């Protein structure tokens, strides 16, 4: 994947498609560009999709986190992505954000609203922020040092790939029979990529999402985000509260919600063909 200097650091990114119709894709926490690997080849060739990796993730630069993680805030990630667009010479584009990539995209809308058209969000952390339960924070902390817990934690982000009876405490998640070889291989690669993450991502992200929740500053600006939003939500999502999606589409001036009953947190990995269809239909129209 190519790297480009964006502001004060170098970011890794991957592209698919070509033309003037551009979508910037922002991945989620503990993520990398690989999360789109199964869906990317299925996306329309006449839409140029740019999937960048956050600072601290994948093969992007990994600045040492400050004690308060202030160099890994959602606003900092948003500024990095704006700098990436500048470096690529892209003045205006559409946005796609998955999970924590959603709130990063919302910060970008608040910072530079004139630069963005449509916005597609997949199981996003909303502009409200996210106050993780103590158990969820504990899982994230344990995932860094224990590969089995990391496997189980990420399995909860793509639950339909696994046999449901194995997605319980004390069990090792087992792939469902219907899970394809490509999905299994990509999931293994994603697990390996978590080893590259900066502590600014491992620990800074939950800290800063909690700060967003406590502040409420971005949530107060939802009325200013007039771009057309399509919010996708998997009914089997264990990480994002459904009520946050309802508040989001109520507060945004031009937003609608689509709920998918047999999908978890990551349609892009769980059902890449469905994801590619929704993505293409939304950005082509």
C-alpha positions as CSV (number, residue, x, y, z in Angstrom):
1,X,0.0,0.0,0.0
2,X,1.3,3.5,-0.7
3,X,2.2,6.0,2.0
4,X,1.9,9.7,1.8
5,X,3.0,12.6,4.0
6,X,-0.1,14.1,5.5
7,X,0.6,17.0,7.8
8,X,3.2,15.9,10.4
9,X,3.2,12.2,9.7
10,X,3.0,9.6,6.9
11,X,-0.3,7.7,6.5
12,X,-0.8,4.4,4.7
13,X,-3.7,4.0,2.3
14,X,-5.2,1.8,-0.4
15,X,-7.3,2.7,-3.4
16,X,-9.9,1.0,-5.5
17,X,-11.6,2.4,-8.6
18,X,-10.9,5.6,-10.5
19,X,-12.6,8.9,-11.6
20,X,-13.7,12.1,-10.0
21,X,-16.4,10.4,-7.8
22,X,-14.3,10.0,-4.6
23,X,-15.2,8.3,-1.3
24,X,-12.8,8.6,1.7
25,X,-13.2,5.5,3.9
26,X,-12.4,5.7,7.6
27,X,-11.9,2.5,9.5
28,X,-12.8,1.7,13.1
29,X,-11.0,1.2,16.3
30,X,-8.3,-1.6,16.5
31,X,-8.6,-1.5,12.7
32,X,-6.7,-1.1,9.5
33,X,-7.5,-0.8,5.8
34,X,-7.8,-4.6,5.5
35,X,-11.3,-4.6,7.0
36,X,-12.5,-3.6,3.5
37,X,-10.5,-6.3,1.6
38,X,-13.4,-8.5,0.8
39,X,-15.8,-5.7,-0.1
40,X,-13.3,-3.5,-2.1
41,X,-13.2,-5.7,-5.3
42,X,-17.0,-5.7,-5.3
43,X,-17.3,-1.9,-5.3
44,X,-18.1,0.0,-8.5
45,X,-15.0,0.6,-10.6
46,X,-16.1,4.2,-11.4
47,X,-16.1,5.2,-7.8
48,X,-12.6,6.0,-6.4
49,X,-12.4,4.7,-2.9
50,X,-9.5,5.7,-0.7
51,X,-9.1,3.8,2.6
52,X,-6.5,5.3,4.8
53,X,-5.1,3.9,8.1
54,X,-5.2,6.1,11.2
55,X,-2.1,7.2,12.9
56,X,-1.1,4.4,15.2
57,X,-2.7,1.7,13.0
58,X,-1.5,-0.6,10.3
59,X,1.5,0.7,8.4
60,X,0.9,4.4,9.2
61,X,3.2,6.3,11.5
62,X,2.8,5.7,15.2
63,X,3.6,8.7,17.3
64,X,4.3,8.0,21.0
65,X,1.1,8.8,22.8
66,X,1.1,11.6,25.4
67,X,0.1,10.8,28.9
68,X,-3.4,12.1,28.4
69,X,-3.7,10.6,24.8
70,X,-4.4,14.1,23.5
71,X,-2.4,13.3,20.3
72,X,-4.9,10.5,19.6
73,X,-8.2,12.2,20.0
74,X,-11.0,11.9,17.4
75,X,-10.4,15.4,16.3
76,X,-6.7,14.7,15.7
77,X,-7.6,11.6,13.6
78,X,-10.1,13.9,11.7
79,X,-7.3,16.4,11.0
80,X,-5.0,13.7,9.8
81,X,-7.6,12.6,7.2
82,X,-8.2,16.1,6.1
83,X,-4.4,16.5,5.6
84,X,-4.5,13.3,3.6
85,X,-7.1,14.7,1.3
86,X,-4.9,17.9,0.9
87,X,-1.9,15.7,0.1
88,X,-3.8,13.8,-2.5
89,X,-5.2,17.0,-4.0
90,X,-8.8,16.1,-3.3
91,X,-10.9,19.2,-2.6
92,X,-14.2,17.5,-2.1
93,X,-15.4,14.0,-1.7
94,X,-18.0,11.7,0.0
95,X,-17.4,10.0,3.3
96,X,-17.7,6.5,4.7
97,X,-17.0,5.6,8.3
98,X,-17.2,2.3,10.2
99,X,-17.5,2.1,14.0
100,X,-15.2,4.7,15.5
101,X,-14.6,5.9,12.0
102,X,-18.1,7.3,12.2
103,X,-17.3,9.9,14.9
104,X,-14.1,10.7,13.1
105,X,-16.1,11.4,10.0
106,X,-18.5,13.6,12.0
107,X,-15.5,15.6,13.3
108,X,-14.4,16.1,9.6
109,X,-17.9,17.4,8.8
110,X,-17.7,19.9,11.7
111,X,-14.2,21.0,10.7
112,X,-14.7,21.4,6.9
113,X,-18.4,20.9,5.9
114,X,-17.8,22.4,2.5
115,X,-15.5,19.5,1.5
116,X,-18.0,16.7,1.8
117,X,-21.1,15.4,0.0
118,X,-22.8,12.2,1.0
119,X,-22.0,10.3,4.2
120,X,-22.4,6.5,4.7
121,X,-21.9,5.2,8.2
122,X,-21.7,1.5,9.2
123,X,-22.5,0.8,12.9
124,X,-20.9,4.1,13.8
125,X,-19.9,5.6,17.1
126,X,-22.2,8.6,16.8
127,X,-21.4,12.2,17.6
128,X,-22.6,11.5,21.1
129,X,-19.3,9.6,21.8
130,X,-19.3,6.3,23.6
131,X,-19.1,5.5,27.3
132,X,-17.9,1.9,27.4
133,X,-19.0,-0.3,30.2
134,X,-16.2,-1.4,32.6
135,X,-16.4,-4.9,31.2
136,X,-15.9,-3.6,27.6
137,X,-12.9,-1.5,28.7
138,X,-11.5,-4.6,30.5
139,X,-11.9,-6.7,27.3
140,X,-10.0,-4.1,25.2
141,X,-7.2,-3.9,27.8
142,X,-6.9,-7.7,28.0
143,X,-6.9,-8.0,24.2
144,X,-3.6,-6.2,23.8
145,X,-1.7,-8.9,25.8
146,X,-3.7,-12.1,25.3
147,X,-4.1,-13.4,21.7
148,X,-7.0,-15.6,22.7
149,X,-8.9,-12.7,24.3
150,X,-8.0,-10.6,21.2
151,X,-9.5,-13.3,19.0
152,X,-12.7,-13.5,21.1
153,X,-13.0,-9.7,21.3
154,X,-12.8,-9.2,17.6
155,X,-15.1,-12.1,17.1
156,X,-17.8,-10.1,18.9
157,X,-17.3,-7.4,16.2
158,X,-18.3,-9.9,13.5
159,X,-20.5,-12.4,15.4
160,X,-22.3,-13.9,12.4
161,X,-19.0,-15.5,11.3
162,X,-19.1,-17.7,14.4
163,X,-21.2,-20.4,16.0
164,X,-23.4,-18.4,18.5
165,X,-23.0,-20.9,21.3
166,X,-19.2,-20.3,21.2
167,X,-19.6,-16.5,21.6
168,X,-20.0,-16.7,25.4
169,X,-17.6,-16.3,28.3
170,X,-15.3,-19.2,28.8
171,X,-15.6,-20.4,25.2
172,X,-13.3,-20.1,22.3
173,X,-15.2,-18.7,19.3
174,X,-15.5,-21.3,16.5
175,X,-16.2,-20.3,12.9
176,X,-19.6,-21.1,11.6
177,X,-19.8,-23.7,8.8
178,X,-21.0,-21.0,6.4
179,X,-18.1,-18.7,7.0
180,X,-15.9,-18.7,3.8
181,X,-12.2,-19.4,3.6
182,X,-11.7,-15.8,2.5
183,X,-13.5,-14.6,5.6
184,X,-11.5,-16.9,7.9
185,X,-8.2,-15.8,6.3
186,X,-9.0,-12.1,6.5
187,X,-10.1,-12.4,10.1
188,X,-6.7,-14.1,11.0
189,X,-4.9,-11.3,9.2
190,X,-6.9,-8.6,11.1
191,X,-5.9,-10.3,14.3
192,X,-2.2,-10.2,13.3
193,X,-2.6,-6.5,12.4
194,X,-3.7,-5.7,16.0
195,X,-0.1,-6.4,17.0
196,X,1.0,-3.2,15.1
197,X,-1.3,-0.9,17.0
198,X,0.0,2.0,19.1
199,X,-1.0,2.3,22.7
200,X,-2.5,5.6,21.6
201,X,-5.1,3.4,19.8
202,X,-5.4,0.5,22.3
203,X,-6.0,2.8,25.3
204,X,-6.4,6.3,23.9
205,X,-9.5,5.4,21.8
206,X,-11.7,4.3,24.7
207,X,-10.4,7.1,26.8
208,X,-11.1,9.8,24.2
209,X,-14.5,8.3,23.2
210,X,-15.5,8.7,26.9
211,X,-14.3,12.3,26.8
212,X,-16.5,12.9,23.8
213,X,-19.4,11.5,25.7
214,X,-18.7,13.6,28.8
215,X,-18.2,16.8,26.7
216,X,-21.2,16.5,24.3
217,X,-19.6,19.3,22.2
218,X,-19.7,17.4,18.9
219,X,-23.3,16.1,19.6
220,X,-24.4,19.7,19.9
221,X,-23.3,20.4,16.4
222,X,-25.3,17.6,14.7
223,X,-27.8,20.1,13.4
224,X,-25.1,21.7,11.4
225,X,-24.2,18.5,9.6
226,X,-26.6,18.9,6.7
227,X,-25.1,16.3,4.3
228,X,-27.2,13.4,3.4
229,X,-26.5,10.5,5.8
230,X,-27.3,6.9,5.4
231,X,-26.7,5.0,8.7
232,X,-26.5,1.2,8.5
233,X,-26.9,-0.8,11.7
234,X,-26.6,-4.6,12.3
235,X,-29.2,-5.7,14.8
236,X,-26.6,-8.2,16.2
237,X,-24.1,-5.4,17.1
238,X,-22.7,-6.0,20.6
239,X,-20.8,-2.7,20.7
240,X,-22.9,0.2,19.5
241,X,-26.2,1.0,21.3
242,X,-29.2,1.0,18.9
243,X,-30.6,4.0,20.7
244,X,-27.6,6.1,19.7
245,X,-28.5,5.4,16.1
246,X,-32.1,6.6,16.7
247,X,-30.8,9.8,18.3
248,X,-28.4,10.4,15.5
249,X,-31.0,10.2,12.7
250,X,-33.3,12.4,14.7
251,X,-30.7,15.1,15.3
252,X,-29.1,15.1,11.9
253,X,-31.1,17.2,9.4
254,X,-30.9,14.7,6.5
255,X,-30.4,11.2,7.8
256,X,-32.1,7.8,7.6
257,X,-31.4,4.5,9.3
258,X,-31.4,1.0,7.8
259,X,-31.4,-1.9,10.2
260,X,-30.2,-5.3,9.1
261,X,-31.5,-8.2,11.3
262,X,-28.9,-10.8,10.6
263,X,-25.7,-8.7,10.7
264,X,-23.4,-7.7,13.6
265,X,-21.0,-4.8,13.9
266,X,-19.2,-5.4,10.6
267,X,-21.3,-5.9,7.5
268,X,-18.2,-5.2,5.4
269,X,-16.6,-8.4,6.7
270,X,-19.7,-10.4,7.6
271,X,-21.7,-9.8,4.3
272,X,-19.3,-8.0,1.9
273,X,-21.6,-8.5,-1.1
274,X,-24.5,-6.9,0.7
275,X,-22.3,-4.1,1.9
276,X,-20.9,-3.5,-1.6
277,X,-24.4,-3.3,-3.0
278,X,-25.6,-0.8,-0.4
279,X,-22.4,1.3,-0.8
280,X,-22.6,1.4,-4.6
281,X,-26.3,2.2,-4.7
282,X,-25.9,5.1,-2.2
283,X,-22.9,6.7,-3.8
284,X,-24.0,6.2,-7.4
285,X,-27.4,7.8,-6.9
